[in-house]
C-alpha cells in the first residue's frame, strides 16, 4: 500500500488553525470544508500544535517526598515542644535537647 502525501501550504495551515481555534469546528467538519481525507486535519493540527510535554513523577519519588515532608513536620513539632537546654553541659557542649537526639528520633520513627 502506498501513501500519497501532499504538502500543506501556509494558507491551508492558517485556515486549519482559524477553523479549529476561532471557529471552534470539529476535525470532521474541517475535513469536509477543506476537502481532505478523514482525519487529515487532526493529523496536521497535531503537527502544528503539539501537546505540551508533561513531567511525570513516579510513585517511588512521591513516597520519598511524602516521607521527607513528614520528617520535616515532625522535626518542627519537636522543636516547638522541646524546652531549651537547661544544664550547663548541654549549653556548653551543645548537647541536643530532649527528643532531638538520634536515639530519640529513632524511637519516634519506630512508633
N, C-alpha and C positions, 0 to 999 in steps of 0.2 A: 504494500500500500504506500503510495507516495503522498506526501503532504504538499499542498500548494500554499506557499506563504506570500502574502502581499504586504509590502511595506506600508506603514501608516504615514500619511503626510502630517505636517504640523497643523493644518486646518482641521483634519479629521480628529487629531488628538484634542485640539481646542474644543471642537464640537462635542466630543465624547465627554470631556470634563464639564462643559457647560450643562449638558443634558443630565448628567449624573448629580453634580453638586448644586447647581442652581435651580434646575427644573425638577429635581428630585425624582427622575424617572427610574424605573427598574431596568435591569440589564436586558430583559426580554423585549421591552418596548424600544430600547435604544437599538437593539439588533434589527428590529423591523424598520425603524426610521432611517438608519444608516445602510440598510440592506446588506446585512452581514449574516454569516452562519450563526447558528445558535451558540451562545457562549463566547463569541469572539470579543464582544465589548467588555465582558467581565475579565477575560484574559488580558486584554490591553490595559484596562484600568488598574489591574494589579501590578503591571509593569510600571505604569506611570505613578501610582501612589501605593508603594509597598507598605505593608503593615509595620508599625514601629517595633523595633526589637525589644523584647521583654526579658529582663533578667529573672531567671528562676532561682529560687532558693530551695535547696534540698532539705529533707526532713532532719538530717543529722545536724545541719547548720542551725536550723530553727531550735532544735533541742539544746544545742550548745549555747545559743543566745539566751534561751529561757533560763538555763542553769546559771549563767553569768549574771543575769538580771536578778534572779532570786538571791544569789550570794551577796550581791551589792546591796539589795534591800535589807537583807538580814544584818549586814555589817553596819548599815546606817541605823537600824533599830538598836543594835547592841551599843553603838557609840552614843546614842541618845540616853540609853538606860544606865550605862556604866558610869559610876562616880569617878572623879579624878583620883589619881594615886594619892594615898594619904600617908604612906610611910616614907621615911627619909630615904631608904634604899631604893624604893620604887621611883622616886623623883630623881635621885642621883644616878642610878644605873639605867634608868629608862625601862624598867620592867613594865610589861603591858598591864593595863587594869584588868580586874577580874572579868572573865568572859571573853577576853580578847587574845589570849594565848593560843598557840597552835593546838594544844591539847583540848582547850575549851571549844575551839571551833570544830575539832574532830568529833567531840562528844555531841555538839549541837547538830552536826550533819547526820550522825547516826540515829538521832531521834526523830 
